[in-house]
């Protein structure tokens, strides 16, 4: 988990990274997902379809699909 983003429309997203460098997330907010309207693309902080393992997921999808999250503060 690298960060969070709240769009002007109110949708709350979490920026995640797959360390294997591919975007396997298949829900609405993956790189080619249907939720990315031109206005919302302008609010992204990562390039669309970069194939770098970075992708967004909604907060609701994250809580629905992940049982445990560990946080490591890098000092």
PDB file with SEQRES, HELIX, SHEET and CRYST1 records, atoms N, CA, C and O in Angstrom:
SEQRES   1 A   75  UNK UNK UNK UNK UNK UNK UNK UNK UNK UNK UNK UNK UNK          
SEQRES   2 A   75  UNK UNK UNK UNK UNK UNK UNK UNK UNK UNK UNK UNK UNK          
SEQRES   3 A   75  UNK UNK UNK UNK UNK UNK UNK UNK UNK UNK UNK UNK UNK          
SEQRES   4 A   75  UNK UNK UNK UNK UNK UNK UNK UNK UNK UNK UNK UNK UNK          
SEQRES   5 A   75  UNK UNK UNK UNK UNK UNK UNK UNK UNK UNK UNK UNK UNK          
SEQRES   6 A   75  UNK UNK UNK UNK UNK UNK UNK UNK UNK UNK                      
HELIX    1 AA1 UNK A   38  UNK A   41  1                                   4    
HELIX    2 AA2 UNK A   59  UNK A   65  1                                   7    
SHEET    1 AA1 3 UNK A   3  UNK A   6  0                                        
SHEET    2 AA1 3 UNK A  12  UNK A  17 -1                                        
SHEET    3 AA1 3 UNK A  54  UNK A  58 -1                                        
CRYST1    1.000    1.000    1.000  90.00  90.00  90.00 P 1           1          
ATOM      1  N   UNK A   1       0.854  -1.165   0.000  1.00  0.00           N  
ATOM      2  CA  UNK A   1       0.000   0.000   0.000  1.00  0.00           C  
ATOM      3  C   UNK A   1       0.902   1.232   0.000  1.00  0.00           C  
ATOM      4  O   UNK A   1       1.734   1.410   0.890  1.00  0.00           O  
ATOM      5  N   UNK A   2       0.721   2.079  -1.019  1.00  0.00           N  
ATOM      6  CA  UNK A   2       1.614   3.224  -1.157  1.00  0.00           C  
ATOM      7  C   UNK A   2       0.961   4.560  -0.832  1.00  0.00           C  
ATOM      8  O   UNK A   2       1.659   5.528  -0.532  1.00  0.00           O  
ATOM      9  N   UNK A   3      -0.357   4.630  -0.886  1.00  0.00           N  
ATOM     10  CA  UNK A   3      -1.003   5.904  -0.608  1.00  0.00           C  
ATOM     11  C   UNK A   3      -2.502   5.814  -0.824  1.00  0.00           C  
ATOM     12  O   UNK A   3      -3.045   4.759  -1.150  1.00  0.00           O  
ATOM     13  N   UNK A   4      -3.149   6.947  -0.635  1.00  0.00           N  
ATOM     14  CA  UNK A   4      -4.597   7.035  -0.831  1.00  0.00           C  
ATOM     15  C   UNK A   4      -4.901   8.231  -1.715  1.00  0.00           C  
ATOM     16  O   UNK A   4      -4.080   9.136  -1.866  1.00  0.00           O  
ATOM     17  N   UNK A   5      -6.088   8.222  -2.293  1.00  0.00           N  
ATOM     18  CA  UNK A   5      -6.515   9.303  -3.178  1.00  0.00           C  
ATOM     19  C   UNK A   5      -8.016   9.436  -3.055  1.00  0.00           C  
ATOM     20  O   UNK A   5      -8.737   8.443  -3.162  1.00  0.00           O  
ATOM     21  N   UNK A   6      -8.501  10.652  -2.831  1.00  0.00           N  
ATOM     22  CA  UNK A   6      -9.933  10.898  -2.875  1.00  0.00           C  
ATOM     23  C   UNK A   6     -10.211  11.769  -4.093  1.00  0.00           C  
ATOM     24  O   UNK A   6      -9.708  12.888  -4.195  1.00  0.00           O  
ATOM     25  N   UNK A   7     -11.017  11.247  -5.013  1.00  0.00           N  
ATOM     26  CA  UNK A   7     -11.350  11.980  -6.232  1.00  0.00           C  
ATOM     27  C   UNK A   7     -12.380  13.056  -5.922  1.00  0.00           C  
ATOM     28  O   UNK A   7     -13.068  12.992  -4.904  1.00  0.00           O  
ATOM     29  N   UNK A   8     -12.480  14.033  -6.795  1.00  0.00           N  
ATOM     30  CA  UNK A   8     -13.463  15.105  -6.589  1.00  0.00           C  
ATOM     31  C   UNK A   8     -14.888  14.561  -6.520  1.00  0.00           C  
ATOM     32  O   UNK A   8     -15.764  15.182  -5.918  1.00  0.00           O  
ATOM     33  N   UNK A   9     -15.119  13.408  -7.134  1.00  0.00           N  
ATOM     34  CA  UNK A   9     -16.443  12.782  -7.118  1.00  0.00           C  
ATOM     35  C   UNK A   9     -16.750  12.116  -5.780  1.00  0.00           C  
ATOM     36  O   UNK A   9     -17.877  11.675  -5.553  1.00  0.00           O  
ATOM     37  N   UNK A  10     -15.751  12.039  -4.885  1.00  0.00           N  
ATOM     38  CA  UNK A  10     -15.945  11.452  -3.565  1.00  0.00           C  
ATOM     39  C   UNK A  10     -15.464  10.025  -3.438  1.00  0.00           C  
ATOM     40  O   UNK A  10     -15.420   9.489  -2.331  1.00  0.00           O  
ATOM     41  N   UNK A  11     -15.100   9.391  -4.546  1.00  0.00           N  
ATOM     42  CA  UNK A  11     -14.596   8.033  -4.481  1.00  0.00           C  
ATOM     43  C   UNK A  11     -13.243   8.009  -3.785  1.00  0.00           C  
ATOM     44  O   UNK A  11     -12.379   8.843  -4.056  1.00  0.00           O  
ATOM     45  N   UNK A  12     -13.067   7.042  -2.883  1.00  0.00           N  
ATOM     46  CA  UNK A  12     -11.820   6.904  -2.135  1.00  0.00           C  
ATOM     47  C   UNK A  12     -11.057   5.702  -2.667  1.00  0.00           C  
ATOM     48  O   UNK A  12     -11.582   4.590  -2.719  1.00  0.00           O  
ATOM     49  N   UNK A  13      -9.808   5.940  -3.062  1.00  0.00           N  
ATOM     50  CA  UNK A  13      -8.994   4.891  -3.657  1.00  0.00           C  
ATOM     51  C   UNK A  13      -7.724   4.687  -2.862  1.00  0.00           C  
ATOM     52  O   UNK A  13      -7.249   5.592  -2.175  1.00  0.00           O  
ATOM     53  N   UNK A  14      -7.179   3.486  -2.963  1.00  0.00           N  
ATOM     54  CA  UNK A  14      -5.917   3.140  -2.327  1.00  0.00           C  
ATOM     55  C   UNK A  14      -4.948   2.782  -3.450  1.00  0.00           C  
ATOM     56  O   UNK A  14      -5.276   1.989  -4.331  1.00  0.00           O  
ATOM     57  N   UNK A  15      -3.754   3.370  -3.414  1.00  0.00           N  
ATOM     58  CA  UNK A  15      -2.722   3.057  -4.394  1.00  0.00           C  
ATOM     59  C   UNK A  15      -1.925   1.861  -3.881  1.00  0.00           C  
ATOM     60  O   UNK A  15      -1.350   1.902  -2.793  1.00  0.00           O  
ATOM     61  N   UNK A  16      -1.902   0.797  -4.680  1.00  0.00           N  
ATOM     62  CA  UNK A  16      -1.225  -0.433  -4.304  1.00  0.00           C  
ATOM     63  C   UNK A  16      -0.148  -0.754  -5.333  1.00  0.00           C  
ATOM     64  O   UNK A  16      -0.172  -0.250  -6.456  1.00  0.00           O  
ATOM     65  N   UNK A  17       0.793  -1.599  -4.932  1.00  0.00           N  
ATOM     66  CA  UNK A  17       1.836  -2.039  -5.860  1.00  0.00           C  
ATOM     67  C   UNK A  17       1.972  -3.545  -5.787  1.00  0.00           C  
ATOM     68  O   UNK A  17       2.137  -4.116  -4.709  1.00  0.00           O  
ATOM     69  N   UNK A  18       1.902  -4.172  -6.930  1.00  0.00           N  
ATOM     70  CA  UNK A  18       2.184  -5.593  -7.040  1.00  0.00           C  
ATOM     71  C   UNK A  18       3.687  -5.710  -7.279  1.00  0.00           C  
ATOM     72  O   UNK A  18       4.168  -5.250  -8.315  1.00  0.00           O  
ATOM     73  N   UNK A  19       4.445  -6.305  -6.361  1.00  0.00           N  
ATOM     74  CA  UNK A  19       5.907  -6.339  -6.497  1.00  0.00           C  
ATOM     75  C   UNK A  19       6.405  -7.153  -7.686  1.00  0.00           C  
ATOM     76  O   UNK A  19       7.582  -7.068  -8.038  1.00  0.00           O  
ATOM     77  N   UNK A  20       5.532  -7.941  -8.310  1.00  0.00           N  
ATOM     78  CA  UNK A  20       5.932  -8.707  -9.491  1.00  0.00           C  
ATOM     79  C   UNK A  20       5.780  -7.885 -10.771  1.00  0.00           C  
ATOM     80  O   UNK A  20       6.055  -8.385 -11.862  1.00  0.00           O  
ATOM     81  N   UNK A  21       5.346  -6.634 -10.648  1.00  0.00           N  
ATOM     82  CA  UNK A  21       5.340  -5.708 -11.771  1.00  0.00           C  
ATOM     83  C   UNK A  21       4.197  -5.836 -12.742  1.00  0.00           C  
ATOM     84  O   UNK A  21       4.268  -5.275 -13.836  1.00  0.00           O  
ATOM     85  N   UNK A  22       3.161  -6.538 -12.398  1.00  0.00           N  
ATOM     86  CA  UNK A  22       2.004  -6.665 -13.271  1.00  0.00           C  
ATOM     87  C   UNK A  22       0.764  -6.220 -12.520  1.00  0.00           C  
ATOM     88  O   UNK A  22       0.703  -6.293 -11.293  1.00  0.00           O  
ATOM     89  N   UNK A  23      -0.212  -5.764 -13.265  1.00  0.00           N  
ATOM     90  CA  UNK A  23      -1.490  -5.337 -12.694  1.00  0.00           C  
ATOM     91  C   UNK A  23      -2.488  -6.465 -12.897  1.00  0.00           C  
ATOM     92  O   UNK A  23      -3.074  -6.580 -13.973  1.00  0.00           O  
ATOM     93  N   UNK A  24      -2.694  -7.310 -11.870  1.00  0.00           N  
ATOM     94  CA  UNK A  24      -3.623  -8.421 -11.971  1.00  0.00           C  
ATOM     95  C   UNK A  24      -4.986  -8.079 -11.381  1.00  0.00           C  
ATOM     96  O   UNK A  24      -5.897  -8.907 -11.414  1.00  0.00           O  
ATOM     97  N   UNK A  25      -5.135  -6.893 -10.851  1.00  0.00           N  
ATOM     98  CA  UNK A  25      -6.394  -6.477 -10.235  1.00  0.00           C  
ATOM     99  C   UNK A  25      -7.441  -6.307 -11.323  1.00  0.00           C  
ATOM    100  O   UNK A  25      -7.237  -5.530 -12.256  1.00  0.00           O  
ATOM    101  N   UNK A  26      -8.551  -7.015 -11.224  1.00  0.00           N  
ATOM    102  CA  UNK A  26      -9.520  -7.020 -12.302  1.00  0.00           C  
ATOM    103  C   UNK A  26     -10.791  -6.238 -12.045  1.00  0.00           C  
ATOM    104  O   UNK A  26     -11.732  -6.345 -12.832  1.00  0.00           O  
ATOM    105  N   UNK A  27     -10.863  -5.460 -10.984  1.00  0.00           N  
ATOM    106  CA  UNK A  27     -12.079  -4.697 -10.723  1.00  0.00           C  
ATOM    107  C   UNK A  27     -12.030  -3.334 -11.398  1.00  0.00           C  
ATOM    108  O   UNK A  27     -11.171  -3.091 -12.245  1.00  0.00           O  
ATOM    109  N   UNK A  28     -12.922  -2.464 -11.039  1.00  0.00           N  
ATOM    110  CA  UNK A  28     -13.176  -1.234 -11.781  1.00  0.00           C  
ATOM    111  C   UNK A  28     -12.003  -0.264 -11.876  1.00  0.00           C  
ATOM    112  O   UNK A  28     -11.934   0.507 -12.833  1.00  0.00           O  
ATOM    113  N   UNK A  29     -11.084  -0.278 -10.921  1.00  0.00           N  
ATOM    114  CA  UNK A  29     -10.054   0.762 -10.883  1.00  0.00           C  
ATOM    115  C   UNK A  29      -8.690   0.316 -11.385  1.00  0.00           C  
ATOM    116  O   UNK A  29      -7.707   1.026 -11.176  1.00  0.00           O  
ATOM    117  N   UNK A  30      -8.596  -0.840 -12.042  1.00  0.00           N  
ATOM    118  CA  UNK A  30      -7.310  -1.225 -12.610  1.00  0.00           C  
ATOM    119  C   UNK A  30      -6.993  -0.295 -13.783  1.00  0.00           C  
ATOM    120  O   UNK A  30      -7.836   0.516 -14.167  1.00  0.00           O  
ATOM    121  N   UNK A  31      -5.814  -0.400 -14.346  1.00  0.00           N  
ATOM    122  CA  UNK A  31      -5.352   0.581 -15.335  1.00  0.00           C  
ATOM    123  C   UNK A  31      -6.325   0.795 -16.491  1.00  0.00           C  
ATOM    124  O   UNK A  31      -6.525   1.930 -16.924  1.00  0.00           O  
ATOM    125  N   UNK A  32      -6.930  -0.277 -16.995  1.00  0.00           N  
ATOM    126  CA  UNK A  32      -7.864  -0.145 -18.108  1.00  0.00           C  
ATOM    127  C   UNK A  32      -9.316  -0.206 -17.644  1.00  0.00           C  
ATOM    128  O   UNK A  32     -10.221  -0.410 -18.453  1.00  0.00           O  
ATOM    129  N   UNK A  33      -9.539  -0.029 -16.337  1.00  0.00           N  
ATOM    130  CA  UNK A  33     -10.880  -0.181 -15.764  1.00  0.00           C  
ATOM    131  C   UNK A  33     -11.869   0.859 -16.258  1.00  0.00           C  
ATOM    132  O   UNK A  33     -11.491   1.964 -16.645  1.00  0.00           O  
ATOM    133  N   UNK A  34     -13.132   0.489 -16.239  1.00  0.00           N  
ATOM    134  CA  UNK A  34     -14.191   1.330 -16.752  1.00  0.00           C  
ATOM    135  C   UNK A  34     -14.507   2.574 -15.939  1.00  0.00           C  
ATOM    136  O   UNK A  34     -15.213   3.456 -16.427  1.00  0.00           O  
ATOM    137  N   UNK A  35     -14.007   2.673 -14.720  1.00  0.00           N  
ATOM    138  CA  UNK A  35     -14.290   3.838 -13.887  1.00  0.00           C  
ATOM    139  C   UNK A  35     -13.453   5.061 -14.273  1.00  0.00           C  
ATOM    140  O   UNK A  35     -13.767   6.174 -13.854  1.00  0.00           O  
ATOM    141  N   UNK A  36     -12.396   4.871 -15.064  1.00  0.00           N  
ATOM    142  CA  UNK A  36     -11.492   5.972 -15.392  1.00  0.00           C  
ATOM    143  C   UNK A  36     -12.043   6.818 -16.533  1.00  0.00           C  
ATOM    144  O   UNK A  36     -11.700   6.609 -17.697  1.00  0.00           O  
ATOM    145  N   UNK A  37     -12.898   7.772 -16.188  1.00  0.00           N  
ATOM    146  CA  UNK A  37     -13.364   8.749 -17.166  1.00  0.00           C  
ATOM    147  C   UNK A  37     -12.227   9.739 -17.429  1.00  0.00           C  
ATOM    148  O   UNK A  37     -11.288   9.811 -16.636  1.00  0.00           O  
ATOM    149  N   UNK A  38     -12.288  10.501 -18.520  1.00  0.00           N  
ATOM    150  CA  UNK A  38     -11.215  11.477 -18.778  1.00  0.00           C  
ATOM    151  C   UNK A  38     -10.972  12.432 -17.610  1.00  0.00           C  
ATOM    152  O   UNK A  38      -9.824  12.771 -17.323  1.00  0.00           O  
ATOM    153  N   UNK A  39     -12.045  12.873 -16.927  1.00  0.00           N  
ATOM    154  CA  UNK A  39     -11.874  13.773 -15.780  1.00  0.00           C  
ATOM    155  C   UNK A  39     -11.133  13.082 -14.643  1.00  0.00           C  
ATOM    156  O   UNK A  39     -10.277  13.693 -14.002  1.00  0.00           O  
ATOM    157  N   UNK A  40     -11.450  11.816 -14.385  1.00  0.00           N  
ATOM    158  CA  UNK A  40     -10.797  11.085 -13.305  1.00  0.00           C  
ATOM    159  C   UNK A  40      -9.362  10.725 -13.664  1.00  0.00           C  
ATOM    160  O   UNK A  40      -8.499  10.685 -12.787  1.00  0.00           O  
ATOM    161  N   UNK A  41      -9.094  10.463 -14.943  1.00  0.00           N  
ATOM    162  CA  UNK A  41      -7.720  10.185 -15.380  1.00  0.00           C  
ATOM    163  C   UNK A  41      -6.834  11.380 -15.075  1.00  0.00           C  
ATOM    164  O   UNK A  41      -5.675  11.210 -14.697  1.00  0.00           O  
ATOM    165  N   UNK A  42      -7.367  12.595 -15.237  1.00  0.00           N  
ATOM    166  CA  UNK A  42      -6.597  13.811 -14.959  1.00  0.00           C  
ATOM    167  C   UNK A  42      -6.215  13.912 -13.479  1.00  0.00           C  
ATOM    168  O   UNK A  42      -5.267  14.622 -13.144  1.00  0.00           O  
ATOM    169  N   UNK A  43      -6.930  13.220 -12.589  1.00  0.00           N  
ATOM    170  CA  UNK A  43      -6.648  13.261 -11.158  1.00  0.00           C  
ATOM    171  C   UNK A  43      -5.699  12.154 -10.710  1.00  0.00           C  
ATOM    172  O   UNK A  43      -5.275  12.127  -9.555  1.00  0.00           O  
ATOM    173  N   UNK A  44      -5.366  11.250 -11.613  1.00  0.00           N  
ATOM    174  CA  UNK A  44      -4.434  10.159 -11.261  1.00  0.00           C  
ATOM    175  C   UNK A  44      -3.060  10.724 -10.964  1.00  0.00           C  
ATOM    176  O   UNK A  44      -2.681  11.771 -11.491  1.00  0.00           O  
ATOM    177  N   UNK A  45      -2.330  10.040 -10.134  1.00  0.00           N  
ATOM    178  CA  UNK A  45      -0.957  10.436  -9.842  1.00  0.00           C  
ATOM    179  C   UNK A  45       0.037   9.458 -10.438  1.00  0.00           C  
ATOM    180  O   UNK A  45       1.247   9.644 -10.313  1.00  0.00           O  
ATOM    181  N   UNK A  46      -0.466   8.420 -11.084  1.00  0.00           N  
ATOM    182  CA  UNK A  46       0.392   7.450 -11.759  1.00  0.00           C  
ATOM    183  C   UNK A  46      -0.073   7.346 -13.201  1.00  0.00           C  
ATOM    184  O   UNK A  46      -1.255   7.559 -13.471  1.00  0.00           O  
ATOM    185  N   UNK A  47       0.811   7.025 -14.137  1.00  0.00           N  
ATOM    186  CA  UNK A  47       0.406   6.918 -15.539  1.00  0.00           C  
ATOM    187  C   UNK A  47      -0.591   5.781 -15.755  1.00  0.00           C  
ATOM    188  O   UNK A  47      -0.548   4.763 -15.063  1.00  0.00           O  
ATOM    189  N   UNK A  48      -1.476   5.965 -16.711  1.00  0.00           N  
ATOM    190  CA  UNK A  48      -2.419   4.913 -17.073  1.00  0.00           C  
ATOM    191  C   UNK A  48      -1.672   3.857 -17.878  1.00  0.00           C  
ATOM    192  O   UNK A  48      -0.875   4.184 -18.757  1.00  0.00           O  
ATOM    193  N   UNK A  49      -1.935   2.590 -17.570  1.00  0.00           N  
ATOM    194  CA  UNK A  49      -1.402   1.460 -18.323  1.00  0.00           C  
ATOM    195  C   UNK A  49       0.117   1.452 -18.377  1.00  0.00           C  
ATOM    196  O   UNK A  49       0.692   1.192 -19.434  1.00  0.00           O  
ATOM    197  N   UNK A  50       0.766   1.727 -17.281  1.00  0.00           N  
ATOM    198  CA  UNK A  50       2.224   1.772 -17.244  1.00  0.00           C  
ATOM    199  C   UNK A  50       2.854   0.383 -17.118  1.00  0.00           C  
ATOM    200  O   UNK A  50       4.055   0.238 -17.343  1.00  0.00           O  
ATOM    201  N   UNK A  51       2.070  -0.638 -16.763  1.00  0.00           N  
ATOM    202  CA  UNK A  51       2.581  -2.002 -16.585  1.00  0.00           C  
ATOM    203  C   UNK A  51       3.725  -2.061 -15.574  1.00  0.00           C  
ATOM    204  O   UNK A  51       4.687  -2.811 -15.741  1.00  0.00           O  
ATOM    205  N   UNK A  52       3.598  -1.252 -14.525  1.00  0.00           N  
ATOM    206  CA  UNK A  52       4.647  -1.182 -13.515  1.00  0.00           C  
ATOM    207  C   UNK A  52       4.231  -1.791 -12.184  1.00  0.00           C  
ATOM    208  O   UNK A  52       4.972  -1.707 -11.204  1.00  0.00           O  
ATOM    209  N   UNK A  53       3.053  -2.403 -12.143  1.00  0.00           N  
ATOM    210  CA  UNK A  53       2.582  -3.010 -10.910  1.00  0.00           C  
ATOM    211  C   UNK A  53       1.800  -2.065 -10.022  1.00  0.00           C  
ATOM    212  O   UNK A  53       1.259  -2.499  -9.005  1.00  0.00           O  
ATOM    213  N   UNK A  54       1.719  -0.777 -10.372  1.00  0.00           N  
ATOM    214  CA  UNK A  54       0.955   0.186  -9.584  1.00  0.00           C  
ATOM    215  C   UNK A  54      -0.484   0.207 -10.070  1.00  0.00           C  
ATOM    216  O   UNK A  54      -0.737   0.229 -11.275  1.00  0.00           O  
ATOM    217  N   UNK A  55      -1.422   0.199  -9.141  1.00  0.00           N  
ATOM    218  CA  UNK A  55      -2.829   0.274  -9.500  1.00  0.00           C  
ATOM    219  C   UNK A  55      -3.630   0.794  -8.316  1.00  0.00           C  
ATOM    220  O   UNK A  55      -3.184   0.733  -7.170  1.00  0.00           O  
ATOM    221  N   UNK A  56      -4.803   1.299  -8.607  1.00  0.00           N  
ATOM    222  CA  UNK A  56      -5.722   1.759  -7.571  1.00  0.00           C  
ATOM    223  C   UNK A  56      -6.800   0.717  -7.336  1.00  0.00           C  
ATOM    224  O   UNK A  56      -7.175  -0.023  -8.245  1.00  0.00           O  
ATOM    225  N   UNK A  57      -7.296   0.668  -6.102  1.00  0.00           N  
ATOM    226  CA  UNK A  57      -8.462  -0.126  -5.728  1.00  0.00           C  
ATOM    227  C   UNK A  57      -9.329   0.753  -4.850  1.00  0.00           C  
ATOM    228  O   UNK A  57      -8.821   1.616  -4.133  1.00  0.00           O  
ATOM    229  N   UNK A  58     -10.620   0.540  -4.902  1.00  0.00           N  
ATOM    230  CA  UNK A  58     -11.493   1.317  -4.013  1.00  0.00           C  
ATOM    231  C   UNK A  58     -11.280   0.837  -2.580  1.00  0.00           C  
ATOM    232  O   UNK A  58     -10.915  -0.315  -2.347  1.00  0.00           O  
ATOM    233  N   UNK A  59     -11.511   1.722  -1.640  1.00  0.00           N  
ATOM    234  CA  UNK A  59     -11.382   1.366  -0.224  1.00  0.00           C  
ATOM    235  C   UNK A  59     -12.337   0.222   0.103  1.00  0.00           C  
ATOM    236  O   UNK A  59     -11.990  -0.683   0.863  1.00  0.00           O  
ATOM    237  N   UNK A  60     -13.527   0.263  -0.466  1.00  0.00           N  
ATOM    238  CA  UNK A  60     -14.516  -0.784  -0.206  1.00  0.00           C  
ATOM    239  C   UNK A  60     -14.029  -2.143  -0.722  1.00  0.00           C  
ATOM    240  O   UNK A  60     -14.167  -3.149  -0.027  1.00  0.00           O  
ATOM    241  N   UNK A  61     -13.462  -2.183  -1.934  1.00  0.00           N  
ATOM    242  CA  UNK A  61     -12.928  -3.435  -2.473  1.00  0.00           C  
ATOM    243  C   UNK A  61     -11.774  -3.943  -1.624  1.00  0.00           C  
ATOM    244  O   UNK A  61     -11.654  -5.145  -1.387  1.00  0.00           O  
ATOM    245  N   UNK A  62     -10.935  -3.038  -1.172  1.00  0.00           N  
ATOM    246  CA  UNK A  62      -9.802  -3.439  -0.339  1.00  0.00           C  
ATOM    247  C   UNK A  62     -10.286  -4.112   0.939  1.00  0.00           C  
ATOM    248  O   UNK A  62      -9.798  -5.186   1.291  1.00  0.00           O  
ATOM    249  N   UNK A  63     -11.233  -3.501   1.634  1.00  0.00           N  
ATOM    250  CA  UNK A  63     -11.737  -4.078   2.882  1.00  0.00           C  
ATOM    251  C   UNK A  63     -12.499  -5.377   2.637  1.00  0.00           C  
ATOM    252  O   UNK A  63     -12.482  -6.273   3.482  1.00  0.00           O  
ATOM    253  N   UNK A  64     -13.162  -5.487   1.499  1.00  0.00           N  
ATOM    254  CA  UNK A  64     -13.940  -6.677   1.184  1.00  0.00           C  
ATOM    255  C   UNK A  64     -13.034  -7.873   0.840  1.00  0.00           C  
ATOM    256  O   UNK A  64     -13.411  -9.019   1.088  1.00  0.00           O  
ATOM    257  N   UNK A  65     -11.851  -7.617   0.274  1.00  0.00           N  
ATOM    258  CA  UNK A  65     -11.019  -8.691  -0.257  1.00  0.00           C  
ATOM    259  C   UNK A  65      -9.756  -8.998   0.533  1.00  0.00           C  
ATOM    260  O   UNK A  65      -9.110 -10.012   0.270  1.00  0.00           O  
ATOM    261  N   UNK A  66      -9.388  -8.169   1.478  1.00  0.00           N  
ATOM    262  CA  UNK A  66      -8.160  -8.399   2.232  1.00  0.00           C  
ATOM    263  C   UNK A  66      -8.501  -8.588   3.696  1.00  0.00           C  
ATOM    264  O   UNK A  66      -9.148  -7.743   4.313  1.00  0.00           O  
ATOM    265  N   UNK A  67      -8.053  -9.716   4.245  1.00  0.00           N  
ATOM    266  CA  UNK A  67      -8.342 -10.019   5.647  1.00  0.00           C  
ATOM    267  C   UNK A  67      -7.402  -9.306   6.603  1.00  0.00           C  
ATOM    268  O   UNK A  67      -7.830  -8.825   7.652  1.00  0.00           O  
ATOM    269  N   UNK A  68      -6.114  -9.234   6.247  1.00  0.00           N  
ATOM    270  CA  UNK A  68      -5.107  -8.714   7.165  1.00  0.00           C  
ATOM    271  C   UNK A  68      -4.195  -7.753   6.416  1.00  0.00           C  
ATOM    272  O   UNK A  68      -3.815  -8.009   5.274  1.00  0.00           O  
ATOM    273  N   UNK A  69      -3.850  -6.657   7.061  1.00  0.00           N  
ATOM    274  CA  UNK A  69      -2.893  -5.723   6.510  1.00  0.00           C  
ATOM    275  C   UNK A  69      -1.837  -5.425   7.582  1.00  0.00           C  
ATOM    276  O   UNK A  69      -2.178  -5.113   8.723  1.00  0.00           O  
ATOM    277  N   UNK A  70      -0.578  -5.521   7.216  1.00  0.00           N  
ATOM    278  CA  UNK A  70       0.510  -5.179   8.123  1.00  0.00           C  
ATOM    279  C   UNK A  70       1.098  -3.855   7.666  1.00  0.00           C  
ATOM    280  O   UNK A  70       1.291  -3.636   6.470  1.00  0.00           O  
ATOM    281  N   UNK A  71       1.379  -2.981   8.606  1.00  0.00           N  
ATOM    282  CA  UNK A  71       1.973  -1.674   8.296  1.00  0.00           C  
ATOM    283  C   UNK A  71       3.363  -1.642   8.864  1.00  0.00           C  
ATOM    284  O   UNK A  71       3.576  -1.935  10.040  1.00  0.00           O  
ATOM    285  N   UNK A  72       4.309  -1.284   8.024  1.00  0.00           N  
ATOM    286  CA  UNK A  72       5.696  -1.175   8.428  1.00  0.00           C  
ATOM    287  C   UNK A  72       6.132   0.265   8.199  1.00  0.00           C  
ATOM    288  O   UNK A  72       6.248   0.701   7.053  1.00  0.00           O  
ATOM    289  N   UNK A  73       6.370   0.994   9.251  1.00  0.00           N  
ATOM    290  CA  UNK A  73       6.824   2.368   9.138  1.00  0.00           C  
ATOM    291  C   UNK A  73       8.319   2.381   8.825  1.00  0.00           C  
ATOM    292  O   UNK A  73       9.129   1.889   9.610  1.00  0.00           O  
ATOM    293  N   UNK A  74       8.669   2.937   7.692  1.00  0.00           N  
ATOM    294  CA  UNK A  74      10.064   2.991   7.268  1.00  0.00           C  
ATOM    295  C   UNK A  74      10.673   4.269   7.820  1.00  0.00           C  
ATOM    296  O   UNK A  74      10.340   5.366   7.373  1.00  0.00           O  
ATOM    297  N   UNK A  75      11.564   4.127   8.791  1.00  0.00           N  
ATOM    298  CA  UNK A  75      12.187   5.304   9.384  1.00  0.00           C  
ATOM    299  C   UNK A  75      13.489   5.555   8.697  1.00  0.00           C  
ATOM    300  O   UNK A  75      14.193   6.506   9.037  1.00  0.00           O  
TER     301      UNK A  75                                                      
END                                                                             
